[in-house]
Amino acid sequence: MLRAMKLRALLACVLILTVFAPAQTPRPTSTPYAGDLSIFEYPDRDKRLEIDRVMTLLKIAPGKTVADIGAGSGWFTVRAARRVGPAGTVFAEDINPEATKYIDERARKEKLANVRTVLGTPDNDKLPPASVDAVLLLKVYHEIAQPIPFMRGLRASLKPGARVGIIDRNGSGTDHGLKQSIVETEMAEAGFKVVERYDFTKKDGQDYFLIFVAR
């Protein structure tokens, strides 16, 4: 009798704590950029990011399929498209319809028939399943409001052995940057493991380049 009363009291406490416990809030994120897309086109960006080295480390080569997540102006898209050549494909994904329109027009002007734009959503990249050999999130991970569901969904778009690169800068989440340790923790929860870490993408020591594969 006494044991049953104690059990009921314990269950009541658990229920109270569940009902009145403060709801967990998402970690801070930056507002996705929606301004002038030409700001991404500054002259020495290739050199500062060492983008050819980035693509080599992601094993982007002729005939491969690449996803540029949060493609913006298509700065990386066009470079990846030239790298993979006519036999390859680059999916330029963005949640901003103005960005995908911009990239469609850019690809037409630059005669890159291997570019496919994809209008995603904050929790779904909308890429074809099992289609991608390499992915790059270039200064965009800190803008993803639902990173773990989004990255779990991305796994379904990857071919076996696909490499996922994240280039970002250390920050608070609201200042267009996010701590490297948080990225690694979230990616692990989403089912990825980090296989390589680099810091050459900016010389001030604030940027990092991480490569992940699905576990």
N, C-alpha and C positions, 0 to 999 in steps of 0.2 A: 504493500500500500504506500509506504513512505517512498520507496524507489520510484513508483509510478508518478507520485506527486512531484518528485525532483525532476523526473524526465519531462513532465508537462511544463514545469517552470523553465527548464533549459530551452525547450522548443519555443516558448513564448519570448524569451530573451533574444533568441536568434531571429525570430520574426520581426521584433521591434527594431533590432539593429539593421535588418535588411530594408525595412520600410523607411527608416529615418536616416540611414547613412547617406552622406552627401554623394550625389552622382559623380562619377568620374568624368572629367572633361577631357576632350582631345588635347594633345600637346599643341603649343602655338604653331601657327603656320603663317606664311606670308601670302598676301593677296596676289593671285596670279596676274601677271603683267598683261595689260590690255591697251597699251599705248602705241606709240610710233615704233613699228617693227624694224625700222632701219637702224636703230641704235645698236643692234647686234652685229652690225657690219663694219666695225672699226678696223682700220688697215692692218694692224699687227696682231690681230687675234689668233691667226694660224700659228704664228711664232710663239706667242705667249702661252698658248695651250698645248703646243707641240702636238697638233691634232693628228698628224701623220703617225706619230709614235703611239698615240691613243688608239688609232685604228689598227695598227699592227698588234698591239697587246690584246685587243678584242678579237683578233684573228679575222678581221674584215678583209676579204680578198675577192677577186673576180668570181662571179657566179653566186655569191652569198646573198642571203636575205637579211636586211638590217631594219631595226625599228628605231626611229628618232622620237622619243617620248617627250612631249612638251616642245614640239619642234619650232614654235615661234615663227621666225622669218624664214626658216629653212636653211639657216647658215650651215649647220652640220649635215642636213639632208643632202644638199647638192654636192658636198665633198664626199660623202659616203656613196652617192649615186655614181660619181665618176670612178670611185675606187672599185665598186662591184661590177661596173660595166654593163653592157646590154643584156648579158645573161643573168644578171642579178636584179634584185628589187630592194627599194627602200620605202618603208611605210613611214610617212610623216604624220605622226599622231599629235593632235592638240584638242583641247576642250573649247577653244575659241574659234568659232566659224570664220571670223575674219582672217585668222592665221592660216587656216586650210585653204581659203580662197587665194590668199597672197602666195602661198606655196604652189598652188596649181598654176597660177599665172607665171610665177618665176620658172617653174619647170618647163612650161611651154616656151618661154622666151629663151631659156638656156638649152632647149632641145634635149631634155632629159626624159625620155619616154619610160624610164624604169622607176619613176617616182609615183607612189600611190598615197594620196592623202586619206586620213582616217579621222573622223570627228568623234572623239571619245567623250567620256563623262568622268566626273571626279572619282568614281569608284570602278570604272570599267574602261580598259584601253580600246576595246572593240576590234582588236586584231584577230585575224584568222587563227584557228587553233593549230598548234604544232607547225608553225610556219617560219619561225625566226631563228637565225643563227647567232645574232648579236644584237644587243640593245644598248643604247646610250641615253642616260638622263643627264643632260648638260645644264647645270645650275637650275634645276627644276624640282628636285626631290623635296626641298623645303616648302614648296607650294602645294604639295599633295595633302589634302585635308584628311583623307582616309588611307594612309599609306599601307597599312597591313592588308586590308581587303584588296586594295588596288594591286599590290605586289603579289598577293596570292593568286589573283586573277591573271596576272601577267604570266605566271608559270604555265598556264594552259596554252599560251601562245608560243612557247619555246620548243625548239627541237631538242633532242637529247644532246647534252654537252654544250648548249648555248651559253654564251657569256653575257653577263649584264654589268655594264659599267655605270657608275655614278660619280660624276664630278660635281663637287659642291664646296662650300666654304664653311668654316666653323662660325657659328652664330647662335642666336637665341631662338630661331624659328620665325620671328617676326621681322627680322632685319635682312631677309633674303640670304639666310645661311642657317645651318643646323649642325650641332656638334657631331663629329664623326662617330663617337661612341653611341649616340642615339640611333644614327642610321644603321650601324651594325647590329644593334639590339633589335630594332624593328625588322630588319631583313631576316634575321635569324628566326623571329617569330613567324614571319611569312613563309618560311621554308627554304631559305637560302643560306649558303655558307660563303664567307669571304675567302677568296683564294689568293688575292694579291692586293697590296696596298702601295700607293705611290704618292709623292708630293711635288712632282715636277711641273704640274699644270699652272702654278703661279709661284713666283720666287719669294713672296712675302711670308710663306709658311702657313698661310691661312687656308689655302685650297687643299683639297685631297681628291684622289682618284682611287676608287675602290672597284674591284672586280669580284663579282659573285657568280656562283653556279647554283642551280637548284639541287637540293639534297635528295 
